[in-house]
């Protein structure tokens, strides 16, 4: 999730995290509704402005990274 005041985010790379965007938070979700809620929040945060060729041109990009972890019904990780 991004704070609306963060304007210039930086793409970083590290051995432990891999490629990531600095100053973003990871949010755990457990339902489809949770996922859609965060996707809508990201979409609402986008900046749109008119250009000569497009009245609704997006002035920003949206990136969603989803990590899926499977758990058994008892809450334990498989083989764990």
C-alpha positions as CSV (number, residue, x, y, z in Angstrom):
1,X,0.0,0.0,0.0
2,X,1.2,3.5,-0.8
3,X,0.8,6.7,1.2
4,X,-0.7,9.5,-1.0
5,X,2.2,11.8,-0.1
6,X,4.8,9.4,-1.6
7,X,5.3,10.9,-5.1
8,X,8.6,9.6,-6.4
9,X,9.0,6.0,-5.5
10,X,12.2,4.2,-6.2
11,X,12.7,0.7,-7.6
12,X,15.3,-1.2,-5.6
13,X,16.9,-4.6,-5.6
14,X,18.4,-6.6,-2.8
15,X,19.5,-10.1,-2.2
16,X,16.9,-10.8,0.6
17,X,13.9,-8.9,-1.0
18,X,14.6,-9.2,-4.7
19,X,13.2,-6.4,-6.7
20,X,10.9,-4.1,-4.7
21,X,9.6,-0.5,-4.6
22,X,10.9,1.5,-1.7
23,X,8.5,2.8,0.9
24,X,5.6,0.5,0.1
25,X,3.9,-1.7,2.7
26,X,3.0,-5.3,2.3
27,X,-0.6,-6.1,3.2
28,X,-1.8,-9.6,4.1
29,X,-5.1,-10.6,2.7
30,X,-7.2,-13.8,3.1
31,X,-10.2,-13.1,0.9
32,X,-11.0,-12.1,-2.6
33,X,-12.7,-9.0,-1.2
34,X,-9.5,-8.0,0.6
35,X,-7.6,-8.2,-2.7
36,X,-10.2,-6.2,-4.6
37,X,-10.2,-3.5,-1.8
38,X,-6.5,-2.9,-2.1
39,X,-6.7,-2.9,-5.9
40,X,-9.4,-0.3,-5.8
41,X,-7.4,1.8,-3.4
42,X,-4.5,1.8,-5.7
43,X,-6.6,2.7,-8.7
44,X,-8.2,5.6,-6.8
45,X,-4.7,6.9,-6.0
46,X,-3.7,7.3,-9.6
47,X,-3.3,10.7,-11.0
48,X,-5.2,11.5,-14.2
49,X,-4.8,14.6,-16.3
50,X,-5.7,15.7,-19.8
51,X,-3.1,15.6,-22.6
52,X,-3.4,16.8,-26.2
53,X,-4.3,13.2,-27.4
54,X,-6.2,11.8,-24.5
55,X,-8.7,13.5,-22.1
56,X,-8.2,10.8,-19.4
57,X,-4.5,10.1,-19.7
58,X,-3.0,8.4,-16.7
59,X,0.0,10.3,-15.3
60,X,1.1,7.4,-13.2
61,X,1.6,3.6,-13.3
62,X,0.0,0.9,-11.1
63,X,1.9,-2.2,-10.1
64,X,0.4,-5.0,-8.1
65,X,2.6,-7.7,-6.8
66,X,0.9,-10.7,-5.3
67,X,2.7,-13.4,-3.3
68,X,0.5,-16.5,-2.7
69,X,1.2,-18.7,0.2
70,X,-0.7,-22.0,0.5
71,X,-1.8,-23.2,4.0
72,X,-3.5,-26.3,5.2
73,X,-6.9,-26.0,6.7
74,X,-5.3,-26.2,10.2
75,X,-3.3,-23.1,9.4
76,X,0.1,-24.8,9.1
77,X,2.3,-24.5,6.1
78,X,2.5,-27.7,4.0
79,X,5.2,-30.1,5.1
80,X,5.6,-28.0,8.3
